Amino acid sequence: MPEKQFLSETEKTRLLELARQSIARGLRGERRPPADPLPTALRTAGAAFVSLHKNKLLRGCIGSLEPSASLAASVMENAFSAAFRDPRFPPLTADELPEIKIEISVLTPPVAIENPERFIVGRHGIVLTSRGRRAVFLPQVAPQQGWDRETALRHLAAKAGLDPEAWRDPQARLEVFEAIVFGE
């Protein structure tokens, strides 16, 4: 498993600021990124998920498993998408923004595992790909729900629109990743 990327507290704070600014700009109908210089770690390619919570309940979550842009750009785009494009929720309103808490998960690259026993609840996020479908849980999801390994895998299969036991199929592909998770 690749090492987690190190981020200083200042860099984490800056990513949270960028996420909130991206949402605020979206509410104003703007999309331009900030012009100020960013630390090197935030200009490096990175994959991230941004989760929005309102009253401790999920209000949006969008991310990418593979880096396609700088970490800062990934966070800004995913914050905007979590606020306005998550199909599970209506677009965020300006009235809601003060109540929103932002959580960012910076991911290591996913690594295929042959045996589901290699999925460690609380340490790993998990990706299931099977029969043309895919689902992801971040590392914090299973512990927050109180799930053990098999329960998490059953929920993951159901999230993908598959039979809850589909993760056992020899054709199913499982991948794990780790994350640096921080928030407001």
Secondary structure by P-SEA (a helix, b strand, c coil): ccccccccaaaaaaaaaaaaaaaaaaaacccccccccccccccccccbbbbbbccccccbbbbbccccccaaaaaaaaaaaaaccccccccccccccccbbbbbbbbccbbbbccccccccccbbbbbbcccbbbbbcccccccccccaaaaaaaaaaaacccccccccccbbbbbbccccccc
